[in-house]
Amino acid sequence: MDRLTGIHAVKEALEAQRPIDRITIAKGRQDTRVEEIVQLARKQGIPVRFEDRGQLDRLANSKDHQGVVALAAARAAVTLEDILTQANASQGQTGLLVLLDGVEDPHNLGAVIRTALAAGAHGVVIPERRAAGLTDTVARASAGALAHLPIAKVTNLVRAMEELKEAGYWLVGLDEDGDKDYTEADYTSPIGIVLGGEGKGLHELTRKRCDFVVSLPTTGPVKSLNVSVAAGVVLFEARRQRNAHTRMK
C-alpha cells in the first residue's frame, strides 16, 4: 500500500478515482477542504476513520500530514511505451515529455511533476537508480499532480532516450553551458526535455544523446536555477510556441 498524506494528495487521488483502502482524518479537523474529501470518499464507498492526531503521526511516519492520511493501492507500473501511446492518442497535441537525469530531492521531483502537468506534458521519465522514488513526499510536493500524470521508471535513461529518438522525438537538454538560448530552440515537434540532477547537471552520456543543449540566461552571480524552476521556464516556452504554431495553422 502507498501512503498519501496531506489535503492535496488525498483529494487528487480521489478525483482521479485511484483505488483507496481507507482514509484517516484527525479528530477535530473540520473545514471545507476536509469535508470535500469526506464527501468524495463516501460517494466512492471508501471508509473514513477519525483518529487522534498521534495515530496519524504514526500512520504517516511524520507530523507533516495536515490531519489527513490515506492508504492507497500501489500505482501500476507505467512504461515508456505506455506514455508514448498516450501521447500519440492525444488529439491535436504533439508529444511533450520530461526526462530527469538523477533528480534526488523528492520535493524537486514533485514540483517538476506538478509543473509538467500544468504545462501539458504527457509524462515524466525517471531512472530507477540514483534518483528519488515516487514517495508520499513526492505526492505532497506535486500537490496532487502525481495522481494524474504518468511517470515511467526506466532501467537505463540513455537507452530510453534512444527509443524516443527512434519514435521521432527530438531531445533538448538543459545545461548552463548550453549551445544556445532556450528560446532559440523549436519545441513544436515531438520533444523530450532533459534535465539534470541537483548540483550535477546532465551526465556526459546523457548530454551526448541530446540533439541540442540549451541554457537559461541569468544575471548576477547565479549561474543556474533549481531544477523545478528551470523545468517550468522551458516547458512554458514550449507551450507558448505550440499555441502560436496551432493558431497559425
Secondary structure per residue as TSV (DSSP state, phi and psi in degrees):
chain	resnum	aa	ss	phi	psi
A	1	M	-	360.0	145.7
A	2	D	E	-97.9	140.2
A	3	R	E	-91.9	128.9
A	4	L	E	-115.3	125.0
A	5	T	E	-124.1	141.1
A	6	G	S	101.2	154.7
A	7	I	H	-58.5	-53.0
A	8	H	H	-61.7	-49.5
A	9	A	H	-60.6	-43.9
A	10	V	H	-70.3	-44.0
A	11	K	H	-63.0	-44.0
A	12	E	H	-65.1	-36.9
A	13	A	H	-64.2	-39.1
A	14	L	H	-65.5	-44.5
A	15	E	H	-67.0	-29.0
A	16	A	T	-83.2	-0.5
A	17	Q	T	56.0	40.8
A	18	R	-	-73.2	138.7
A	19	P	-	-60.4	120.8
A	20	I	E	-123.3	132.9
A	21	D	E	-76.6	-47.5
A	22	R	E	-165.1	161.9
A	23	I	E	-125.2	134.2
A	24	T	E	-116.0	131.0
A	25	I	E	-123.2	140.5
A	26	A	E	-67.1	135.3
A	27	K	T	-58.4	136.7
A	28	G	T	88.1	-7.3
A	29	R	-	-85.3	99.3
A	30	Q	-	-132.9	111.5
A	31	D	S	-157.8	177.7
A	32	T	H	-60.3	-41.7
A	33	R	H	-67.2	-39.6
A	34	V	H	-67.8	-39.2
A	35	E	H	-62.4	-36.5
A	36	E	H	-62.3	-41.2
A	37	I	H	-63.8	-44.1
A	38	V	H	-61.1	-44.4
A	39	Q	H	-65.5	-42.7
A	40	L	H	-62.3	-41.8
A	41	A	H	-64.2	-42.9
A	42	R	H	-65.2	-37.9
A	43	K	H	-62.5	-31.0
A	44	Q	T	-97.9	5.3
A	45	G	T	70.6	28.2
A	46	I	-	-95.2	126.6
A	47	P	-	-63.2	139.6
A	48	V	E	-121.4	126.3
A	49	R	E	-115.0	149.1
A	50	F	E	-115.4	117.4
A	51	E	E	-126.6	164.3
A	52	D	-	-61.9	151.6
A	53	R	H	-60.3	-32.5
A	54	G	H	-61.0	-36.7
A	55	Q	H	-65.6	-38.6
A	56	L	H	-68.0	-36.5
A	57	D	H	-59.3	-42.9
A	58	R	H	-69.7	-40.7
A	59	L	H	-65.0	-40.2
A	60	A	H	-86.3	-12.5
A	61	N	T	58.7	32.2
A	62	S	S	-170.6	157.9
A	63	K	S	-94.9	-1.8
A	64	D	-	-95.2	72.9
A	65	H	S	-133.7	-2.5
A	66	Q	T	59.2	19.7
A	67	G	T	79.2	15.2
A	68	V	E	-139.2	124.8
A	69	V	E	-136.1	134.7
A	70	A	E	-124.7	146.4
A	71	L	E	-107.5	117.5
A	72	A	E	-118.9	154.6
A	73	A	-	-62.8	142.4
A	74	A	-	-57.7	142.8
A	75	R	-	-64.5	137.7
A	76	A	-	-66.4	144.4
A	77	A	-	-64.2	137.4
A	78	V	-	-114.7	133.8
A	79	T	-	-101.8	166.0
A	80	L	H	-60.8	-37.2
A	81	E	H	-62.9	-37.2
A	82	D	H	-61.3	-43.9
A	83	I	H	-66.2	-41.8
A	84	L	H	-62.9	-39.5
A	85	T	H	-62.8	-43.2
A	86	Q	H	-65.3	-40.9
A	87	A	H	-63.5	-41.0
A	88	N	H	-67.5	-27.4
A	89	A	H	-84.3	-8.8
A	90	S	S	-74.9	114.5
A	91	Q	T	-67.0	126.2
A	92	G	T	70.7	12.6
A	93	Q	-	-122.4	131.8
A	94	T	-	-88.1	142.2
A	95	G	-	-54.3	133.8
A	96	L	E	-138.7	113.8
A	97	L	E	-123.1	157.7
A	98	V	E	-119.5	128.7
A	99	L	E	-115.2	128.9
A	100	L	E	-111.8	121.7
A	101	D	E	-96.3	75.2
A	102	G	S	84.3	40.4
A	103	V	-	-77.0	116.2
A	104	E	-	-101.1	-19.5
A	105	D	-	-83.8	118.7
A	106	P	H	-61.9	-29.2
A	107	H	H	-68.2	-39.9
A	108	N	H	-65.4	-42.9
A	109	L	H	-61.2	-45.7
A	110	G	H	-61.2	-40.9
A	111	A	H	-66.0	-38.7
A	112	V	H	-64.8	-42.1
A	113	I	H	-61.5	-43.5
A	114	R	H	-61.3	-45.2
A	115	T	H	-65.9	-42.1
A	116	A	H	-60.7	-42.7
A	117	L	H	-64.0	-44.7
A	118	A	H	-63.5	-31.6
A	119	A	T	-86.5	-2.8
A	120	G	T	90.3	17.3
A	121	A	-	-67.7	154.0
A	122	H	-	-91.7	-13.2
A	123	G	E	172.5	168.2
A	124	V	E	-123.8	139.8
A	125	V	E	-115.0	126.7
A	126	I	E	-131.1	150.7
A	127	P	E	-77.3	153.7
A	128	E	S	-72.0	-31.6
A	129	R	S	-112.1	154.4
A	130	R	S	52.8	45.6
A	131	A	S	-157.9	159.0
A	132	A	-	-66.1	141.4
A	133	G	-	-90.2	177.4
A	134	L	-	-88.1	76.0
A	135	T	-	-92.7	175.7
A	136	D	H	-67.2	-26.7
A	137	T	H	-63.7	-41.9
A	138	V	H	-63.2	-42.8
A	139	A	H	-60.5	-42.2
A	140	R	H	-66.3	-44.0
A	141	A	H	-65.8	-27.1
A	142	S	T	-81.1	-4.2
A	143	A	T	54.0	38.1
A	144	G	T	94.2	-9.9
A	145	A	G	-64.1	-26.6
A	146	L	G	-60.2	-26.8
A	147	A	G	-74.0	-15.3
A	148	H	T	-114.5	-25.8
A	149	L	S	-103.2	127.1
A	150	P	-	-65.7	136.0
A	151	I	E	-123.2	119.7
A	152	A	E	-102.2	129.0
A	153	K	E	-101.2	124.1
A	154	V	E	-116.2	149.9
A	155	T	S	-70.4	-38.2
A	156	N	-	-134.8	110.8
A	157	L	H	-66.4	-37.3
A	158	V	H	-62.7	-42.1
A	159	R	H	-64.7	-38.3
A	160	A	H	-62.2	-38.0
A	161	M	H	-63.8	-39.9
A	162	E	H	-64.8	-38.1
A	163	E	H	-64.4	-38.4
A	164	L	H	-65.9	-39.5
A	165	K	H	-62.4	-41.8
A	166	E	H	-63.6	-27.2
A	167	A	T	-86.4	3.9
A	168	G	T	94.5	14.7
A	169	Y	-	-91.0	144.5
A	170	W	E	-96.8	140.5
A	171	L	E	-110.0	121.7
A	172	V	E	-110.7	111.7
A	173	G	E	-87.3	150.6
A	174	L	E	-117.6	122.3
A	175	D	-	-153.7	146.2
A	176	E	T	-63.9	-19.1
A	177	D	T	-104.2	28.9
A	178	G	-	-62.1	158.4
A	179	D	S	-73.5	-26.9
A	180	K	E	-145.1	165.8
A	181	D	E	-68.1	144.6
A	182	Y	G	-60.4	-26.3
A	183	T	G	-76.1	-13.1
A	184	E	G	-86.0	-9.3
A	185	A	S	-83.1	152.8
A	186	D	-	-99.9	117.7
A	187	Y	-	-107.6	14.6
A	188	T	S	-85.1	-12.3
A	189	S	S	-88.9	173.4
A	190	P	S	-57.6	124.6
A	191	I	E	-131.1	141.1
A	192	G	E	-116.8	119.7
A	193	I	E	-94.6	122.1
A	194	V	E	-107.2	122.9
A	195	L	E	-121.9	139.5
A	196	G	E	-86.5	173.6
A	197	G	B	-80.9	175.3
A	198	E	T	-64.3	123.5
A	199	G	T	77.6	-19.9
A	200	K	T	-104.7	-27.6
A	201	G	B	70.1	-157.9
A	202	L	S	-75.9	136.2
A	203	H	-	-68.6	154.6
A	204	E	H	-59.3	-43.5
A	205	L	H	-64.0	-38.8
A	206	T	H	-65.8	-45.1
A	207	R	H	-59.3	-42.0
A	208	K	H	-64.0	-27.5
A	209	R	H	-82.2	-11.8
A	210	C	S	-73.2	143.1
A	211	D	S	-71.6	-36.2
A	212	F	E	-155.9	158.2
A	213	V	E	-120.8	130.4
A	214	V	E	-116.4	164.6
A	215	S	E	-130.3	160.6
A	216	L	-	-103.9	116.8
A	217	P	-	-67.7	133.6
A	218	T	-	-127.2	163.2
A	219	T	-	-118.1	157.9
A	220	G	T	75.4	-160.5
A	221	P	T	-75.2	-14.2
A	222	V	-	-76.2	121.2
A	223	K	-	-101.8	-20.5
A	224	S	-	-146.4	158.2
A	225	L	-	-108.1	162.1
A	226	N	-	-54.6	143.2
A	227	V	H	-59.8	-35.0
A	228	S	H	-71.7	-35.1
A	229	V	H	-68.1	-45.3
A	230	A	H	-60.4	-40.7
A	231	A	H	-60.4	-42.3
A	232	G	H	-62.9	-42.8
A	233	V	H	-60.6	-49.2
A	234	V	H	-71.8	-41.1
A	235	L	H	-63.3	-39.3
A	236	F	H	-78.8	-21.6
A	237	E	H	-68.2	-40.5
A	238	A	H	-61.7	-42.7
A	239	R	H	-64.1	-41.6
A	240	R	H	-60.2	-46.4
A	241	Q	H	-64.0	-40.0
A	242	R	H	-68.3	-39.2
A	243	N	H	-64.2	-42.4
A	244	A	H	-65.6	-39.2
A	245	H	H	-63.3	-40.1
A	246	T	H	-66.3	-40.3
A	247	R	H	-66.7	-28.0
A	248	M	H	-78.2	-17.2
A	249	K	-	-72.0	360.0
